[in-house]
Amino acid sequence: MATDLQRSYQAGAASFTFDIGDEYDHSSTFNGQADDFYNLYETAYKSIKSVLPAAAVAAGDFTAACYDSATTNAAGCVYDTKAFLSREIAAGDTPANLNRSLNVFWDTGTRPYPSAAVLGATASVAYVNGAAGNQLPLQIHQFGFQHMPWGSVGSDGGPSIASAEANWDFQALMGLKQNLPNLSRVFNWGPDQALSSSRSTCRGPSVCCEISPFGAHFPHGESGWLDLRI
C-alpha cells in the first residue's frame, strides 16, 4: 500500500498520516490479544517507514473504557495504552501522536455538561503520557461534533437548538484546549452532509489514512471527519 501511495502521490505521500486500527484496545473492534495488536502495529509501522520514512504513523484512538485496563482489569479490553506506548517507545517505534477516542455528545441523562467529557479525557491522557515519560502530540478522534442526540431537549437543526449546540461545542473545545496543552487537532466523527458539497473534510496534505487488517480507509465525503485545527 505504501508503495502504491508513493507511486501515485510521489513526494506528497510523505505527508500522509497512517493510523493503525480504530479503538483496537477493545474487543468490540479487535478480535485478538494484546500481542496480536502489538504485532499488527509494529509490522505496519516498519513496513510504512521502509517506504515512506517521513510519514507519520500512530496507533488508532484509544478508548475511555480500556486505556488503564492493566490496573482496572476491565472486561473486554485488549491492551493497556500505557503499556503499549511504553513498549513502542522502548522499541523505537514511537507513534507520531497519541489518539484519544472521545464521545462529547450531550447525554441529558447522566452527563448534562461538557466538562464531564473534558475531565475524562484529561485524566486518561495524563495516565498514558505520564507513564511513558513522553508528552506526545495529542489528537481527539470520534469527537461527535455534529448531529448529536439531544434527548428530551429536542433534535438538532432548529434555530433555538443550533445556538445551544454551538454553546456546548465551544465549551467542550475550549475545555480541551485549556486542559490538554499538547492537543493539536480534533476530528469530528459522524455524518457531515453540510460539508459534502465542498469536500472540506480531512484530505490534501493532511489526508487521514486508517489501516486495519482489511486494508486502508480514507474517510471522506458523507461519512468523513471534520478536521479542526486548534
N, C-alpha and C positions, 0 to 999 in steps of 0.2 A: 504494500500500500504506500509506504513512504517513497519507494522508487517511482511509483506511478505519479504521486503528487509532485515529486521533483521534476519528472519529465513534463508534466502539464504546466506547472507554475514556475519552473526553473528557480531562480534565486528567491522568488517570492514564497516558495514553500517553507523556507526557514522561519517565516513569520507565523506559521500555523501553531495553534495550541492543541495539544493532544491530552485528553482526559481518559484515563484507563478505568472504565466502568462507570457506574452510576449508583450510588448508595449500596455498593457491594459489601459493606460491613454488616448488612442484614440479610438473613436467609430468604426474605421475600423477593430479593432481586439477584441473589447469587447462590447457586446450588453447589456449595463446596465448603471446604475448611479453610482456615487461615493460611495454611501453606499453599493451598491452591491459588488463592488470590495473590500471595507474595510472588509465586512463580509467574502468574499472568502479568503482574505489574513489571517485574524485573526483566522478563523476556521481551515484553513490548518496549520497555524503556531502552534497553540495549539495542534492540532492532531499529527503532526510530533514530536513535542517536548515531548509529553506524552510518546512516544515510543522510540524516539532517542533524548534524551535531549542534547547531544553534537553535533548534526548535525547542519550545517549551513543552515539557512532559510532566504530568501530575496525575495523582490518583483522583478518581471521581469523588464527588462530595460525600462526606461522612454524615451520619445521621445523629439526631439528638438521643436516640434510644441506645446506641451502641458505642459511642466514642470512648467510654471508660468501662467497657464490658469486662476487662480483666479484673477490676475491683468490684463491680456490681454483679458480675456473673449473670447478666441479663439474658433471658431466654431469646432465642432466635438470632443471636449476634454471631457473626462470623469471625471478626477480628477486632482488636482494640486499636484505635487510631494512634494512640500514644506509642504503643509497641511497634506498630507498623512504621511510623515516622522515625523512631529511634533506629530501627533495623536498616532502613534505606539510607539514612544519613551516614551510618557507620560503613555501609557497603559502597558508598559513593554514588548511589542512585537517588540523590535528593530530589524530591519533587520541586518543580519550578514555583509552585504556590500551594497553599492549603485551601481546600474547597470544603465549605460547610453547607449542608442542605438545611434550609430554614423556611418553614411554613409560617408566614406572617398574616395569614387570613384572620379576620376578626371572628373569633369564636365567642358569641354572646353568652354561651352557657357557662364557660369555665374561665376564659381569659379576655374579658372585655376591655383590654387596654394594650397598646402596642409595646409598652415597656416589658411585658412578660416575655415576649419573644426575644427582645434585646438582651435581657438579663441571662436567658438561657444560652444564647449564642456566645455572650461574653465569657461565661463560666466554662463552656466547652472548649473554646479556643485557648483560654489560659491554661487549661489542663493539658491539652495536646501540645501546644507550642512550648510551654514552660518545661514540660517533662523532657522534651527533646533538646532543650538548651539552644533552640534556634528559632528566631522570630521570622517565620516565612511570610511572604506577602499573602494576604487573605482575600478570597473571593467568596461571596454568598451566592449560592445557586438555589433554584427552586423557591424563589422569593414569594411568588404568588401576588404579583403587583396588580393584576387585572382580574376582573370577573370574580371577585371574592364573594363568598356566600354571606349574606347579611342576616340570616336567621329571622327572628321576629321583627327586625328593623325594616326589612324590605329588600328588594333586589336592586342591584346596581344599574346605572344608566339614567335614572331620573335626575332632574335638576337639583333637587334637595339632597339626594343621596350622593351625587357627584362631589359636592363640597365636603361632605363627611368623609368620603373615601379619600379625597386629596389630603384632608387633615390627618387621617390615620396614616397614610403612606408617608407623609412628610415627617411625622413624629417618629415613625419606625426608622426611616433612613437617617435622620439626624441623630437618633439614639445610637444606631450602629456606628456612625461616623465618630461620635464622641467617645464611645467605649471601646472601639476597636481601631487603634491608630494605624495598624497595618492593612486596613481594608482598602482595596483599590477598585474593586468592581462588584456590582450587584447584577445578577442575571434574573430576569423575570422568567417564571415557569408557567406555562398555560397559553391559551389561545391569544393571539394578538391581531385579530381581524382588522382592527382600526389602523394597523400599520402595514397590512399586507400589500396595499397598493403601492406604497413607496419602497417596500422591501428594506426598511432601515434597521432590520434586526442584525444580530451579530454575524458579520461577514467581512469581506475585504481583507485588509491586513490583520484583522483580529478575528479571523474565522475560528469558530469553535468546532473542533472535531472530537467526537466521543467514540472511544474504542471499546468494544465488547468482544467476547468470543465469536459473535456473529458478524463482525465486520465494523465498518465505520459509519457514523451517522452525523450528517451535517444538519443541525436543527434550524431550518429557515422557514419563512413563509407563515402559513396559517397556524402551525404549531411551534413556532420559533421562540427564542428567548429575546427579551428586550434587554439590551446591553446598557447598563447605567454606569458610567464612569464617575467616580467620586473624587 
